[in-house]
Amino acid sequence: MKRNILSEVLASVLVNAVYAMRNFPVVLINLLLTPLSFLIVISFVSHGALIGVAIEGAFIMTMVSNGIGLQGDLSHLKNDLKLQDMVVSSPTSAFTYMIGMALSEIMYALPSLIILSVLAVLFLNLGILAALVITAVLIMIFVVSLSLGFFLSTFTSDVIQSWAFSGMLSLLLSTLPPVYYPLTYIPLPYRYIAFISPTTYAAEIIQNITGFVSLSYSSVIIAWAVLLAFTIVLLFAAIKRSRWTDI
Amino acid sequence: MVEIICKNLSKTYNNKHSALSNLNVSINSNGIFALIGRNGAGKTTLIRILSTELMPTKGTAKIDDLDVIKQARQVRELIAVTPQEARPVPWMTPKQSIMTYLLWRGFGYSEAKKKAMETLKLFGIEKEADRLNMKLSGGLRRKVAVATIVASDAKILFLDEPTTGLDPISRRDVWKILSEFKKDHFIFLTTHYLEEAEALADNIGLLDGGKLLALGTLAKLRRSMGKSYSITVFDKEAAYMQLKYLGNKITVGKDGNVQLLVSEKVASKAAIKLVRAGVKFSINPVSLDDIFYYLVKKPITGEGYEEEYTK
């Protein structure tokens, strides 16, 4: 039978997102709650001063948690249900499987992205350029998280381990770094630690374009360059180094 | 006709545990090939290598002249696999499970949907088509897993212990379907249910410790053993008294019964002797179970036989 890439991608989206959402709508509420609850807390604590930054942070967190979430989902399908073994020995390639699974994670992110977009229109004064920059940064950070999720899923041997990694990485990439607040809120000796995380650069670019921080031209270029490097390296690792099969 | 050839195939995990050791197999068959062996014999490792999932440590394996490593993509067009312990996705229904697998294999959406329903009917579980897999019994879930790859119409189906966990009735249902399906497909299954291999397989391989001990039809395996009958005597002492003249190896099971594997000629003489002495016994053609024990010196599962001695 001739390969049908659209069907292969659709299969992953149906399995990992559509049927799960249809049969268990509670997963959607869970995925909405995390980024929105941080947004609410930061907004209240700052008496509304940081609501704009927090909306941008929630955008980043949504992409990170859904991207990293791929790790747990893949691990469950692979280790518990042995579904990935069935797919590996079918004509579907690792690449189409990954694309399908990535799209399924976007499906999970959609409700949250729609709510945040409405809030962005209400609370952020975005021009077309800013909207384009935010979109580009969110896509890059999603690719970074997905790649990390896919890469790690091929090495974890059980779902408990995967969920622990997912939770940890999500926290380390979107809660601790200056995603929901400006970098300058971190005392100086510790500020440099934040630069380990790619989300710091993503947040800096977005906060700069929306006027919450003011970065020098060179800092913006460096932030883009580092984010791009993270994206390329992790995507390469996911495609080339992941153990899709043991062959 | 499907041809599977393995040459010096070995797999060692972590440089320590040898799962397959210089396996040389040539299967040229239609219908069902059953690979039987104890747990840890290497059955799953062999299936994983043949189904392009696992890299052997050394050696080659070919399916219909396609190298499973170098031509994995072409091999995948021919095969479909149900791994051991595969479970249908709990948040999906049987219809959705089969349909999405078919989409992965390149079917169009409507075709996949239609084929999924046809297969569920074939398996007699169409009433469960729209129930969540998580609400099905273990046996039904296993049926869905098998139905999923049967629906694919792949030329070669690999089924790793497909009926483990099924109740006897469900197991026979699956056997019936596989027997029908083998007319147009080649099925490579692993099992440690010897009656399953006897009932289904056209050819049988016996694997132990990563090595192939025997290969052929049940009749050929019986012939190669040179013993065609199994006599079971229910009294150990009486058996020894009456049959010691045979000088045969007598095997005593945990249940105290004595078993002898003998040729047809010897069987008839021994039977007459036992009847005359009034000793209770049974006589049967050698089963796959007997052949397995004869070759491996261990029963297929557990520790069924305690001692073995020649007097």
Contacts between the chains, C-beta under 8 A, distances in Angstrom:
chain1	res1	chain2	res2	distance
A	1	B	77	7.1
A	1	B	105	6.6
A	1	B	106	4.7
A	1	B	107	7.4
A	2	B	106	6.3
A	3	B	106	5.2
A	4	B	103	7.9
A	4	B	106	4.3
A	4	B	107	7.3
A	4	B	108	6.7
A	7	B	103	4.3
A	7	B	104	7.5
A	7	B	106	5.9
A	7	B	107	6.4
A	7	B	108	6.3
A	7	B	109	6.9
A	7	B	112	7.5
A	8	B	103	6.7
A	8	B	104	5.5
A	8	B	106	7.1
A	10	B	103	5.6
A	10	B	109	7.1
A	11	B	100	4.4
A	11	B	101	7.4
A	11	B	103	3.7
A	11	B	104	4.5
A	12	B	104	7.9
A	14	B	96	7.1
A	14	B	100	5.2
A	14	B	103	7.3
A	15	B	89	6.1
A	15	B	92	6.9
A	15	B	100	5.1
A	19	B	89	7.6
A	19	B	91	6.0
A	19	B	92	4.8
A	19	B	96	5.5
A	19	B	100	8.0
A	20	B	91	4.9
A	23	B	91	4.9
A	23	B	92	7.2
A	23	B	132	6.2
A	24	B	91	5.7
A	77	B	89	7.3
A	80	B	87	7.3
A	81	B	86	6.9
A	81	B	87	5.1
A	81	B	88	7.5
A	81	B	89	5.8
A	81	B	90	7.9
A	82	B	83	4.2
A	82	B	84	7.7
A	82	B	85	5.9
A	82	B	86	4.0
A	82	B	87	7.1
A	83	B	86	7.2
A	83	B	89	6.4
A	85	B	48	7.8
A	85	B	51	7.9
A	85	B	53	5.9
A	85	B	81	6.7
A	85	B	83	4.5
A	85	B	86	7.2
A	86	B	80	7.6
A	86	B	81	5.9
A	86	B	82	7.0
A	86	B	83	6.7
A	86	B	86	6.5
A	86	B	101	6.6
A	86	B	148	7.4
A	86	B	149	7.2
A	87	B	104	5.5
A	88	B	52	7.1
A	88	B	53	5.4
A	89	B	51	4.2
A	89	B	52	5.6
A	89	B	53	5.9
A	89	B	76	5.8
A	89	B	79	5.9
A	89	B	80	7.2
A	89	B	81	4.4
A	89	B	158	7.7
A	90	B	76	5.9
A	90	B	80	6.9
A	90	B	101	7.6
A	90	B	104	5.1
A	90	B	105	5.1
A	90	B	152	7.9
A	91	B	73	7.3
A	91	B	76	5.1
A	91	B	77	5.5
A	91	B	104	7.9
A	91	B	105	6.2
A	91	B	106	5.9
A	92	B	104	4.7
A	92	B	105	7.6
A	245	B	52	6.6
A	245	B	53	5.2
A	245	B	54	7.3
A	245	B	55	7.9
A	245	B	72	7.8
A	246	B	48	7.7
A	246	B	53	6.3
A	246	B	54	4.5
A	246	B	55	5.0
A	247	B	52	6.1
A	247	B	53	7.1
A	247	B	54	6.9
A	247	B	55	4.6
A	247	B	69	5.8
A	247	B	72	6.1
